[in-house]
Amino acid sequence: MSLMSMQLWTLVELAGPIFTILGAQFVIAVALNIFVVFRLMGRDYDAAVVCSGFGGISLGSTPTAMANMSAVAQRYGASHKAFIIVPLVCAFFIDLVNALLIPFFLANF
């Protein structure tokens, strides 16, 4: 019901800025994956699976990360390390950071 009642035509003038922000987010996420996460995780297969999960986190959420990692693992083989690291980071670190940053931004901006 809520999707049917949305007036999406009122957002047409924001399409350019929204696509610009999405494009910048994608480029930054890919650059972080290639130049930071892959190298810090050890430059091996486990690091590649963690990068697929990080791509899901940075462009979506934890279920997206798990779906990305599952697709890679089904095609190339299991990575037990990645399936432990990514969900823990998503569940613990992101929630902890959000609990600290959201009140900070609400109070200061």
C-alpha positions in Angstrom: 0.0 0.0 0.0 2.8 2.4 0.9 4.6 1.9 -2.5 1.4 2.4 -4.4 0.7 5.7 -2.6 4.1 7.2 -3.1 4.2 10.1 -5.4 7.5 9.4 -7.2 6.9 12.0 -9.9 7.6 14.7 -7.3 11.2 13.4 -7.0 12.1 13.8 -10.7 14.2 16.9 -10.1 16.3 15.0 -7.6 17.1 12.1 -10.0 20.4 13.7 -11.1 21.8 14.3 -7.6 20.6 10.8 -6.5 22.3 9.1 -9.4 25.5 11.1 -8.8 25.5 10.1 -5.2 24.9 6.5 -6.1 27.7 6.6 -8.7 30.1 8.1 -6.2 29.2 5.5 -3.6 29.8 2.7 -6.1 33.2 4.0 -7.1 34.3 4.5 -3.5 33.1 1.0 -2.5 34.9 -0.6 -5.4 38.1 1.4 -4.7 38.0 0.5 -1.0 37.4 -3.2 -1.9 40.4 -3.3 -4.3 42.9 -1.1 -2.6 42.1 -1.6 1.2 40.0 -4.6 2.1 41.5 -7.1 -0.3 45.1 -6.2 0.8 44.3 -6.0 4.5 42.6 -9.4 4.4 45.6 -11.2 2.9 45.2 -11.2 -0.9 43.9 -14.8 -1.1 40.6 -16.5 -1.8 39.2 -15.7 1.7 40.0 -12.1 1.1 38.1 -12.2 -2.2 35.1 -13.7 -0.6 35.3 -11.1 2.2 35.5 -8.4 -0.5 32.3 -9.7 -2.1 30.6 -9.5 1.3 32.0 -6.0 1.9 30.6 -5.0 -1.5 27.2 -6.1 -0.3 27.6 -4.2 2.9 28.7 -1.0 1.3 26.0 -1.1 -1.3 23.2 -2.7 0.6 23.0 -4.5 3.9 23.9 -7.7 5.7 21.6 -9.9 3.6 23.1 -8.5 0.4 26.5 -9.3 1.8 25.5 -12.8 2.6 23.9 -13.3 -0.8 27.1 -12.1 -2.5 29.3 -14.4 -0.5 27.0 -17.3 -1.1 27.1 -16.8 -4.8 30.9 -16.7 -4.8 31.2 -19.7 -2.5 28.8 -21.8 -4.6 30.8 -21.2 -7.7 34.4 -21.3 -6.4 34.2 -23.1 -3.0 33.6 -22.4 0.6 35.4 -19.8 2.7 34.7 -20.5 6.4 36.8 -17.5 7.5 34.7 -15.1 5.4 31.4 -16.5 6.6 32.5 -15.8 10.2 34.1 -12.4 9.7 31.5 -10.6 7.6 28.4 -11.4 9.6 30.1 -10.5 12.9 31.4 -7.3 11.5 27.9 -6.5 10.2 26.1 -7.4 13.3 28.4 -6.0 15.9 30.6 -3.2 14.4 27.9 -1.5 12.3 25.4 -1.5 15.1 27.9 -0.2 17.5 29.1 2.6 15.2 25.5 3.6 14.4 24.6 3.7 18.1 27.5 6.2 18.6 27.2 8.3 15.4 23.5 8.8 15.1 23.1 10.7 18.4 26.3 12.7 17.6 24.9 13.9 14.2 21.4 14.5 15.7 22.9 16.7 18.4 25.4 18.6 16.2 23.6 19.1 12.9 
